[in-house]
């Protein structure tokens, strides 16, 4: 039986959860404060997965590779030497900021060929936020069953050059998709 592609890592943490945790933590290591642009960031379990820690967002923190492996399988104690850094909200907003598009449903269109009137859907999903003022983070959904798949970054220009169509809710998005299929 072929193995199904999933957006979860070996411990069951989804790409969307990782993005939310990194956004919450300001895209920086909670232990040493290094920013993601200067280090490889990972998702760390406060109570390690090996000791029964779950994948709830309250048990997940952003850590650089070095701090995550230094901590190992210890349980992070907020009163011990591993203190998460308090992230100034102004610093947090530099990496991922909220926007009026957050939560809006979207179709991403294929690059138009010569006929500008033909709209062919390439991806569908829900906007998570604006990343580094250059990209729109989208939680993609399967066309087959509508389940979340991956998180993908699209150039922010897609929102203004008619490569994205935005919808108020998933019902409107699905209806538009069905109409496009019917008209092909």
N, C-alpha and C positions, 0 to 999 in steps of 0.2 A: 504494500500500500504506500503511495507516495506521501512524503511528509508535507504537511500543510504549511505554507509560508505564514509567519506571524510577525507582529511588530514587537513581540516581547523578547527580552533577553533570557538567558539560561535560568534566571531566578524569578521570572514572571513579571518583571517591571516593564511596562509598555513604553513606547517612545513618547506618547502623550504625557505619561506620568513624569518621565525624565525631564521633558521640556518644562512642565509646570514646576517641578522642584527646582530646576536651575533658574527659572524665572523668579521664583519666590526668594531664592538665595542670592539673587543679583549676579548670576553667572560667575560666582567666585567661590573658592574653597572656604567652607565655614570654619575650618581649623586654623589655616595659616593666612587666609585672605588673598591668596594669589588669584588673579583674574584669569578667566578662560582663554583670553588671547595670549597669555603667557605660559599656559600649562594645559595638559590633558586633563579634563574634568571627568569625573565618574560619579555615579550615584552610590552613596554609602548607606547601609542600614544602621540606624542607631543601635537597635538590638539586632545583632547579626542574624542573617538568614539561617546560618548553621545552628543557632541557639533558639530557633523558633520565631525569630522576628518576621513580621508580615510585611507586605508591600503597600500598606496604607501610607499615604503621603506624610502623615505625622511621624512615621518611622524612617523616612528617607531624607537624606541631606546631600548637598553637593560637596564633593571632596576632590582635591587634586590626586593624581595617581600616587604620589609619594606619601601624602598623609593617609590616604585610604589603606595603603599596604602597611604603613607604620602602625595604624590602629589595629589592623588584623581582625581577629575574631573577638576583641574586647567589646564589651557593651559600653557605649559612650555615656559617661556620667557628666551631667552639666556642671557639677561642682568639682570635677577633676581638672587635669591639665588640658583636656580637649574642650575648649570653649568655642562654640560657634561665634563668629563675628556678627555683630549687629550691623546690618547693611543699611546705610543711609538711603531712604527712598529715592533721592535724586540720583544716586549711583545705580540703583536697581533699574531705574527707567532708562539708563543709557543703553542697556543691552536689549531689553524687551519692554516695550511700553504698551499701555492699553490704547485702544483707538475706538472710534465709533463702529468699526467693522467687527470688533470682537463678538463672536457668537453667531455672526451672519453666515448663512449657507452660500456656497459658491460652486459654479462650474468654471473650470479652466479650459479654455478653448485651444485646439490645435493651432499651430501657426497657419495663418491663412495663406492659401495658394493664390492663384491669379484672380479667382472669383471671391471678392470680399463679402458677397452676400451669403455664401455658404458657411454656416457655423457648425463645426464638428467638435463635440465635447471630448476632451482628453482626460480630464480628472474631475472628481467631485468631492466636496468636503465641507468643513466648517472652519472659519477663521479663528485662530487662537490669539493672534496679536501681531504687532509690527516688531520686527527684529532688527536692531541696530539701524533703524530709520532707512533701511535699504531693501528689506524683504518682508513679505507677508507669510507668516507661519500658518499652514493649513493642515488640519487633521483630515487626512484623506479617508474616503469611505469606498468600500467595494461596490462595484456596479451590480454584482451578482446578488448579494443579500443585504447591502447597506451597512455592514459592520465596519468599524474603524480598522484601518490598515496601518499606514505609516504617517509620519508627520513630514511634510516637505516645505521647503522655503521657495517662494517664487519672487522674482524681482518686483519691487513695488510699482514699477511702471505698468505691469499687467493690469492694475486696477484702473489706469487712466487711458490705456490704448486699446480698450475693447477686447482684451484677451481673458477677462473675467466677467462673469455675469453673477450678480449678487441677488440673494433671495431672503425674504423675511423668515421663512421657516422651511423645514425639510419637505413638507407637503407641496409647497410652491415649487421647490427645486425638482422634486420627483415628477410633478405634473409637466414642468417645462421640458424635462428630459424625455418623457413619453411623447409629448407633442413634436419634439425634434426628430424622434425615431419615426413617428407616423408620417412626417413630411419628407422623409428621405426616400 
